[in-house]
Amino acid sequence: MKESEFKLNEYGEVDVDYYVAHAEQLRREYVAELTGKLVAKVKALFHIKADAAHKAVASH
C-alpha cells in the first residue's frame, strides 16, 4: 500500500481519530438499517397474526 492511501494527521501519523469517527458513523448507519428491518419484520409478524385472528373470528 502507498502511504498516501491513509489519512494522516499533522504529525504524519495515521489519523486514528478520523478512522474511529468514520467507523462510528458506519456502525450508526448499519445499526439504523438493521433496526429498520427488525421493526418492519415485527410489524409484518403482528399484521399476519392480526389477519389470521380476524379471519378466524369472521369464519365463525
PDB file with one MODEL, atoms N, CA, C and O in Angstrom:
MODEL        1
ATOM      1  N   MET A   1       0.832  -1.186   0.000  1.00  0.00           N
ATOM      2  CA  MET A   1       0.000   0.000   0.000  1.00  0.00           C
ATOM      3  C   MET A   1       0.875   1.246   0.000  1.00  0.00           C
ATOM      4  O   MET A   1       1.942   1.277   0.613  1.00  0.00           O
ATOM      5  N   LYS A   2       0.416   2.236  -0.675  1.00  0.00           N
ATOM      6  CA  LYS A   2       1.117   3.519  -0.658  1.00  0.00           C
ATOM      7  C   LYS A   2       0.754   4.272   0.618  1.00  0.00           C
ATOM      8  O   LYS A   2      -0.344   4.119   1.152  1.00  0.00           O
ATOM      9  N   GLU A   3       1.687   5.083   1.095  1.00  0.00           N
ATOM     10  CA  GLU A   3       1.401   5.893   2.282  1.00  0.00           C
ATOM     11  C   GLU A   3       0.217   6.817   2.060  1.00  0.00           C
ATOM     12  O   GLU A   3      -0.552   7.084   2.983  1.00  0.00           O
ATOM     13  N   SER A   4       0.071   7.302   0.845  1.00  0.00           N
ATOM     14  CA  SER A   4      -0.977   8.275   0.557  1.00  0.00           C
ATOM     15  C   SER A   4      -2.379   7.684   0.641  1.00  0.00           C
ATOM     16  O   SER A   4      -3.365   8.419   0.580  1.00  0.00           O
ATOM     17  N   GLU A   5      -2.478   6.359   0.782  1.00  0.00           N
ATOM     18  CA  GLU A   5      -3.792   5.731   0.883  1.00  0.00           C
ATOM     19  C   GLU A   5      -4.404   5.913   2.272  1.00  0.00           C
ATOM     20  O   GLU A   5      -5.592   5.657   2.468  1.00  0.00           O
ATOM     21  N   PHE A   6      -3.602   6.351   3.224  1.00  0.00           N
ATOM     22  CA  PHE A   6      -4.085   6.554   4.581  1.00  0.00           C
ATOM     23  C   PHE A   6      -4.171   8.038   4.882  1.00  0.00           C
ATOM     24  O   PHE A   6      -3.329   8.824   4.449  1.00  0.00           O
ATOM     25  N   LYS A   7      -5.192   8.409   5.626  1.00  0.00           N
ATOM     26  CA  LYS A   7      -5.309   9.804   6.058  1.00  0.00           C
ATOM     27  C   LYS A   7      -4.331  10.001   7.212  1.00  0.00           C
ATOM     28  O   LYS A   7      -4.320   9.232   8.173  1.00  0.00           O
ATOM     29  N   LEU A   8      -3.524  11.030   7.100  1.00  0.00           N
ATOM     30  CA  LEU A   8      -2.519  11.301   8.117  1.00  0.00           C
ATOM     31  C   LEU A   8      -2.874  12.560   8.894  1.00  0.00           C
ATOM     32  O   LEU A   8      -3.527  13.463   8.371  1.00  0.00           O
ATOM     33  N   ASN A   9      -2.438  12.611  10.147  1.00  0.00           N
ATOM     34  CA  ASN A   9      -2.640  13.818  10.957  1.00  0.00           C
ATOM     35  C   ASN A   9      -1.501  14.800  10.694  1.00  0.00           C
ATOM     36  O   ASN A   9      -0.647  14.561   9.840  1.00  0.00           O
ATOM     37  N   GLU A  10      -1.500  15.899  11.432  1.00  0.00           N
ATOM     38  CA  GLU A  10      -0.490  16.940  11.197  1.00  0.00           C
ATOM     39  C   GLU A  10       0.927  16.492  11.545  1.00  0.00           C
ATOM     40  O   GLU A  10       1.891  17.170  11.191  1.00  0.00           O
ATOM     41  N   TYR A  11       1.065  15.360  12.234  1.00  0.00           N
ATOM     42  CA  TYR A  11       2.386  14.846  12.603  1.00  0.00           C
ATOM     43  C   TYR A  11       2.863  13.757  11.640  1.00  0.00           C
ATOM     44  O   TYR A  11       3.931  13.177  11.836  1.00  0.00           O
ATOM     45  N   GLY A  12       2.075  13.481  10.607  1.00  0.00           N
ATOM     46  CA  GLY A  12       2.443  12.456   9.634  1.00  0.00           C
ATOM     47  C   GLY A  12       2.101  11.045  10.075  1.00  0.00           C
ATOM     48  O   GLY A  12       2.519  10.075   9.443  1.00  0.00           O
ATOM     49  N   GLU A  13       1.349  10.928  11.147  1.00  0.00           N
ATOM     50  CA  GLU A  13       0.926   9.621  11.654  1.00  0.00           C
ATOM     51  C   GLU A  13      -0.473   9.318  11.128  1.00  0.00           C
ATOM     52  O   GLU A  13      -1.214  10.221  10.740  1.00  0.00           O
ATOM     53  N   VAL A  14      -0.821   8.035  11.122  1.00  0.00           N
ATOM     54  CA  VAL A  14      -2.170   7.660  10.707  1.00  0.00           C
ATOM     55  C   VAL A  14      -3.160   8.381  11.616  1.00  0.00           C
ATOM     56  O   VAL A  14      -3.018   8.360  12.839  1.00  0.00           O
ATOM     57  N   ASP A  15      -4.155   9.014  11.019  1.00  0.00           N
ATOM     58  CA  ASP A  15      -5.136   9.806  11.769  1.00  0.00           C
ATOM     59  C   ASP A  15      -6.172   8.873  12.392  1.00  0.00           C
ATOM     60  O   ASP A  15      -7.239   8.631  11.826  1.00  0.00           O
ATOM     61  N   VAL A  16      -5.831   8.360  13.561  1.00  0.00           N
ATOM     62  CA  VAL A  16      -6.685   7.393  14.255  1.00  0.00           C
ATOM     63  C   VAL A  16      -8.038   8.004  14.594  1.00  0.00           C
ATOM     64  O   VAL A  16      -9.063   7.334  14.470  1.00  0.00           O
ATOM     65  N   ASP A  17      -8.059   9.249  15.014  1.00  0.00           N
ATOM     66  CA  ASP A  17      -9.327   9.900  15.363  1.00  0.00           C
ATOM     67  C   ASP A  17     -10.276   9.927  14.172  1.00  0.00           C
ATOM     68  O   ASP A  17     -11.477   9.703  14.326  1.00  0.00           O
ATOM     69  N   TYR A  18      -9.746  10.198  12.999  1.00  0.00           N
ATOM     70  CA  TYR A  18     -10.562  10.218  11.783  1.00  0.00           C
ATOM     71  C   TYR A  18     -11.173   8.840  11.537  1.00  0.00           C
ATOM     72  O   TYR A  18     -12.370   8.720  11.277  1.00  0.00           O
ATOM     73  N   TYR A  19     -10.338   7.798  11.622  1.00  0.00           N
ATOM     74  CA  TYR A  19     -10.824   6.451  11.336  1.00  0.00           C
ATOM     75  C   TYR A  19     -11.791   5.944  12.403  1.00  0.00           C
ATOM     76  O   TYR A  19     -12.720   5.201  12.087  1.00  0.00           O
ATOM     77  N   VAL A  20     -11.588   6.328  13.647  1.00  0.00           N
ATOM     78  CA  VAL A  20     -12.531   5.955  14.709  1.00  0.00           C
ATOM     79  C   VAL A  20     -13.875   6.627  14.458  1.00  0.00           C
ATOM     80  O   VAL A  20     -14.921   5.987  14.563  1.00  0.00           O
ATOM     81  N   ALA A  21     -13.848   7.913  14.125  1.00  0.00           N
ATOM     82  CA  ALA A  21     -15.096   8.638  13.838  1.00  0.00           C
ATOM     83  C   ALA A  21     -15.802   8.036  12.629  1.00  0.00           C
ATOM     84  O   ALA A  21     -17.026   7.909  12.618  1.00  0.00           O
ATOM     85  N   HIS A  22     -15.032   7.668  11.617  1.00  0.00           N
ATOM     86  CA  HIS A  22     -15.612   7.062  10.412  1.00  0.00           C
ATOM     87  C   HIS A  22     -16.253   5.709  10.751  1.00  0.00           C
ATOM     88  O   HIS A  22     -17.353   5.407  10.288  1.00  0.00           O
ATOM     89  N   ALA A  23     -15.566   4.907  11.554  1.00  0.00           N
ATOM     90  CA  ALA A  23     -16.104   3.607  11.960  1.00  0.00           C
ATOM     91  C   ALA A  23     -17.382   3.771  12.781  1.00  0.00           C
ATOM     92  O   ALA A  23     -18.333   3.007  12.612  1.00  0.00           O
ATOM     93  N   GLU A  24     -17.406   4.761  13.667  1.00  0.00           N
ATOM     94  CA  GLU A  24     -18.610   5.011  14.465  1.00  0.00           C
ATOM     95  C   GLU A  24     -19.779   5.402  13.575  1.00  0.00           C
ATOM     96  O   GLU A  24     -20.909   4.971  13.807  1.00  0.00           O
ATOM     97  N   GLN A  25     -19.518   6.214  12.559  1.00  0.00           N
ATOM     98  CA  GLN A  25     -20.573   6.617  11.625  1.00  0.00           C
ATOM     99  C   GLN A  25     -21.101   5.410  10.853  1.00  0.00           C
ATOM    100  O   GLN A  25     -22.311   5.245  10.700  1.00  0.00           O
ATOM    101  N   LEU A  26     -20.191   4.571  10.370  1.00  0.00           N
ATOM    102  CA  LEU A  26     -20.613   3.369   9.649  1.00  0.00           C
ATOM    103  C   LEU A  26     -21.444   2.458  10.549  1.00  0.00           C
ATOM    104  O   LEU A  26     -22.443   1.888  10.110  1.00  0.00           O
ATOM    105  N   ARG A  27     -21.031   2.323  11.806  1.00  0.00           N
ATOM    106  CA  ARG A  27     -21.778   1.486  12.745  1.00  0.00           C
ATOM    107  C   ARG A  27     -23.166   2.057  12.995  1.00  0.00           C
ATOM    108  O   ARG A  27     -24.142   1.308  13.038  1.00  0.00           O
ATOM    109  N   ARG A  28     -23.270   3.385  13.162  1.00  0.00           N
ATOM    110  CA  ARG A  28     -24.593   4.011  13.362  1.00  0.00           C
ATOM    111  C   ARG A  28     -25.504   3.734  12.172  1.00  0.00           C
ATOM    112  O   ARG A  28     -26.675   3.400  12.348  1.00  0.00           O
ATOM    113  N   GLU A  29     -24.967   3.872  10.965  1.00  0.00           N
ATOM    114  CA  GLU A  29     -25.772   3.634   9.764  1.00  0.00           C
ATOM    115  C   GLU A  29     -26.225   2.179   9.690  1.00  0.00           C
ATOM    116  O   GLU A  29     -27.375   1.900   9.350  1.00  0.00           O
ATOM    117  N   TYR A  30     -25.322   1.252  10.007  1.00  0.00           N
ATOM    118  CA  TYR A  30     -25.638  -0.173   9.952  1.00  0.00           C
ATOM    119  C   TYR A  30     -26.693  -0.543  10.996  1.00  0.00           C
ATOM    120  O   TYR A  30     -27.639  -1.272  10.698  1.00  0.00           O
ATOM    121  N   VAL A  31     -26.528  -0.041  12.207  1.00  0.00           N
ATOM    122  CA  VAL A  31     -27.499  -0.327  13.275  1.00  0.00           C
ATOM    123  C   VAL A  31     -28.858   0.264  12.921  1.00  0.00           C
ATOM    124  O   VAL A  31     -29.888  -0.364  13.170  1.00  0.00           O
ATOM    125  N   ALA A  32     -28.875   1.460  12.346  1.00  0.00           N
ATOM    126  CA  ALA A  32     -30.144   2.072  11.934  1.00  0.00           C
ATOM    127  C   ALA A  32     -30.823   1.228  10.860  1.00  0.00           C
ATOM    128  O   ALA A  32     -32.039   1.038  10.887  1.00  0.00           O
ATOM    129  N   GLU A  33     -30.033   0.725   9.920  1.00  0.00           N
ATOM    130  CA  GLU A  33     -30.594  -0.122   8.864  1.00  0.00           C
ATOM    131  C   GLU A  33     -31.164  -1.413   9.449  1.00  0.00           C
ATOM    132  O   GLU A  33     -32.275  -1.817   9.104  1.00  0.00           O
ATOM    133  N   LEU A  34     -30.406  -2.058  10.334  1.00  0.00           N
ATOM    134  CA  LEU A  34     -30.887  -3.294  10.954  1.00  0.00           C
ATOM    135  C   LEU A  34     -32.126  -3.052  11.805  1.00  0.00           C
ATOM    136  O   LEU A  34     -33.054  -3.861  11.800  1.00  0.00           O
ATOM    137  N   THR A  35     -32.145  -1.946  12.533  1.00  0.00           N
ATOM    138  CA  THR A  35     -33.303  -1.611  13.362  1.00  0.00           C
ATOM    139  C   THR A  35     -34.538  -1.425  12.496  1.00  0.00           C
ATOM    140  O   THR A  35     -35.620  -1.900  12.841  1.00  0.00           O
ATOM    141  N   GLY A  36     -34.379  -0.740  11.379  1.00  0.00           N
ATOM    142  CA  GLY A  36     -35.499  -0.551  10.456  1.00  0.00           C
ATOM    143  C   GLY A  36     -36.026  -1.872   9.928  1.00  0.00           C
ATOM    144  O   GLY A  36     -37.236  -2.074   9.836  1.00  0.00           O
ATOM    145  N   LYS A  37     -35.109  -2.776   9.581  1.00  0.00           N
ATOM    146  CA  LYS A  37     -35.527  -4.090   9.083  1.00  0.00           C
ATOM    147  C   LYS A  37     -36.229  -4.893  10.174  1.00  0.00           C
ATOM    148  O   LYS A  37     -37.222  -5.571   9.911  1.00  0.00           O
ATOM    149  N   LEU A  38     -35.712  -4.814  11.397  1.00  0.00           N
ATOM    150  CA  LEU A  38     -36.328  -5.537  12.509  1.00  0.00           C
ATOM    151  C   LEU A  38     -37.729  -5.015  12.788  1.00  0.00           C
ATOM    152  O   LEU A  38     -38.659  -5.798  12.987  1.00  0.00           O
ATOM    153  N   VAL A  39     -37.882  -3.707  12.805  1.00  0.00           N
ATOM    154  CA  VAL A  39     -39.199  -3.103  13.035  1.00  0.00           C
ATOM    155  C   VAL A  39     -40.171  -3.543  11.947  1.00  0.00           C
ATOM    156  O   VAL A  39     -41.320  -3.871  12.244  1.00  0.00           O
ATOM    157  N   ALA A  40     -39.729  -3.553  10.701  1.00  0.00           N
ATOM    158  CA  ALA A  40     -40.594  -3.975   9.597  1.00  0.00           C
ATOM    159  C   ALA A  40     -41.017  -5.431   9.761  1.00  0.00           C
ATOM    160  O   ALA A  40     -42.174  -5.768   9.512  1.00  0.00           O
ATOM    161  N   LYS A  41     -40.096  -6.295  10.174  1.00  0.00           N
ATOM    162  CA  LYS A  41     -40.434  -7.714  10.359  1.00  0.00           C
ATOM    163  C   LYS A  41     -41.407  -7.911  11.519  1.00  0.00           C
ATOM    164  O   LYS A  41     -42.328  -8.723  11.430  1.00  0.00           O
ATOM    165  N   VAL A  42     -41.202  -7.170  12.607  1.00  0.00           N
ATOM    166  CA  VAL A  42     -42.111  -7.286  13.754  1.00  0.00           C
ATOM    167  C   VAL A  42     -43.500  -6.794  13.364  1.00  0.00           C
ATOM    168  O   VAL A  42     -44.501  -7.419  13.712  1.00  0.00           O
ATOM    169  N   LYS A  43     -43.564  -5.676  12.642  1.00  0.00           N
ATOM    170  CA  LYS A  43     -44.862  -5.171  12.183  1.00  0.00           C
ATOM    171  C   LYS A  43     -45.540  -6.182  11.275  1.00  0.00           C
ATOM    172  O   LYS A  43     -46.744  -6.414  11.389  1.00  0.00           O
ATOM    173  N   ALA A  44     -44.777  -6.783  10.375  1.00  0.00           N
ATOM    174  CA  ALA A  44     -45.341  -7.783   9.468  1.00  0.00           C
ATOM    175  C   ALA A  44     -45.834  -8.994  10.253  1.00  0.00           C
ATOM    176  O   ALA A  44     -46.886  -9.548   9.934  1.00  0.00           O
ATOM    177  N   LEU A  45     -45.097  -9.405  11.262  1.00  0.00           N
ATOM    178  CA  LEU A  45     -45.495 -10.543  12.087  1.00  0.00           C
ATOM    179  C   LEU A  45     -46.822 -10.266  12.779  1.00  0.00           C
ATOM    180  O   LEU A  45     -47.717 -11.112  12.766  1.00  0.00           O
ATOM    181  N   PHE A  46     -46.956  -9.096  13.378  1.00  0.00           N
ATOM    182  CA  PHE A  46     -48.210  -8.767  14.044  1.00  0.00           C
ATOM    183  C   PHE A  46     -49.339  -8.584  13.042  1.00  0.00           C
ATOM    184  O   PHE A  46     -50.490  -8.900  13.343  1.00  0.00           O
ATOM    185  N   HIS A  47     -49.029  -8.082  11.866  1.00  0.00           N
ATOM    186  CA  HIS A  47     -50.043  -7.927  10.827  1.00  0.00           C
ATOM    187  C   HIS A  47     -50.557  -9.296  10.393  1.00  0.00           C
ATOM    188  O   HIS A  47     -51.761  -9.474  10.208  1.00  0.00           O
ATOM    189  N   ILE A  48     -49.661 -10.259  10.229  1.00  0.00           N
ATOM    190  CA  ILE A  48     -50.059 -11.616   9.840  1.00  0.00           C
ATOM    191  C   ILE A  48     -50.906 -12.245  10.938  1.00  0.00           C
ATOM    192  O   ILE A  48     -51.935 -12.857  10.654  1.00  0.00           O
ATOM    193  N   LYS A  49     -50.476 -12.097  12.204  1.00  0.00           N
ATOM    194  CA  LYS A  49     -51.248 -12.659  13.314  1.00  0.00           C
ATOM    195  C   LYS A  49     -52.616 -11.997  13.410  1.00  0.00           C
ATOM    196  O   LYS A  49     -53.610 -12.674  13.670  1.00  0.00           O
ATOM    197  N   ALA A  50     -52.681 -10.695  13.207  1.00  0.00           N
ATOM    198  CA  ALA A  50     -53.949  -9.981  13.273  1.00  0.00           C
ATOM    199  C   ALA A  50     -54.872 -10.437  12.148  1.00  0.00           C
ATOM    200  O   ALA A  50     -56.068 -10.630  12.370  1.00  0.00           O
ATOM    201  N   ASP A  51     -54.329 -10.611  10.940  1.00  0.00           N
ATOM    202  CA  ASP A  51     -55.137 -11.094   9.822  1.00  0.00           C
ATOM    203  C   ASP A  51     -55.670 -12.494  10.096  1.00  0.00           C
ATOM    204  O   ASP A  51     -56.836 -12.775   9.819  1.00  0.00           O
ATOM    205  N   ALA A  52     -54.833 -13.374  10.636  1.00  0.00           N
ATOM    206  CA  ALA A  52     -55.254 -14.740  10.930  1.00  0.00           C
ATOM    207  C   ALA A  52     -56.332 -14.747  12.005  1.00  0.00           C
ATOM    208  O   ALA A  52     -57.305 -15.493  11.901  1.00  0.00           O
ATOM    209  N   ALA A  53     -56.171 -13.928  13.030  1.00  0.00           N
ATOM    210  CA  ALA A  53     -57.167 -13.853  14.098  1.00  0.00           C
ATOM    211  C   ALA A  53     -58.470 -13.281  13.562  1.00  0.00           C
ATOM    212  O   ALA A  53     -59.550 -13.746  13.926  1.00  0.00           O
ATOM    213  N   HIS A  54     -58.376 -12.280  12.705  1.00  0.00           N
ATOM    214  CA  HIS A  54     -59.562 -11.669  12.116  1.00  0.00           C
ATOM    215  C   HIS A  54     -60.306 -12.682  11.247  1.00  0.00           C
ATOM    216  O   HIS A  54     -61.534 -12.756  11.299  1.00  0.00           O
ATOM    217  N   LYS A  55     -59.586 -13.451  10.461  1.00  0.00           N
ATOM    218  CA  LYS A  55     -60.211 -14.463   9.603  1.00  0.00           C
ATOM    219  C   LYS A  55     -60.855 -15.560  10.441  1.00  0.00           C
ATOM    220  O   LYS A  55     -61.925 -16.058  10.092  1.00  0.00           O
ATOM    221  N   ALA A  56     -60.212 -15.944  11.547  1.00  0.00           N
ATOM    222  CA  ALA A  56     -60.764 -16.983  12.413  1.00  0.00           C
ATOM    223  C   ALA A  56     -62.061 -16.510  13.049  1.00  0.00           C
ATOM    224  O   ALA A  56     -63.017 -17.279  13.150  1.00  0.00           O
ATOM    225  N   VAL A  57     -62.107 -15.265  13.477  1.00  0.00           N
ATOM    226  CA  VAL A  57     -63.312 -14.709  14.089  1.00  0.00           C
ATOM    227  C   VAL A  57     -64.399 -14.552  13.033  1.00  0.00           C
ATOM    228  O   VAL A  57     -65.566 -14.840  13.302  1.00  0.00           O
ATOM    229  N   ALA A  58     -64.037 -14.105  11.849  1.00  0.00           N
ATOM    230  CA  ALA A  58     -65.008 -13.873  10.784  1.00  0.00           C
ATOM    231  C   ALA A  58     -65.618 -15.178  10.277  1.00  0.00           C
ATOM    232  O   ALA A  58     -66.753 -15.179   9.799  1.00  0.00           O
ATOM    233  N   SER A  59     -64.885 -16.284  10.374  1.00  0.00           N
ATOM    234  CA  SER A  59     -65.401 -17.548   9.849  1.00  0.00           C
ATOM    235  C   SER A  59     -66.391 -18.216  10.799  1.00  0.00           C
ATOM    236  O   SER A  59     -67.064 -19.173  10.417  1.00  0.00           O
ATOM    237  N   HIS A  60     -66.486 -17.722  12.032  1.00  0.00           N
ATOM    238  CA  HIS A  60     -67.431 -18.335  12.988  1.00  0.00           C
ATOM    239  C   HIS A  60     -68.796 -17.789  12.853  1.00  0.00           C
ATOM    240  O   HIS A  60     -69.700 -18.200  13.581  1.00  0.00           O
TER     241      HIS A  60
ENDMDL
END
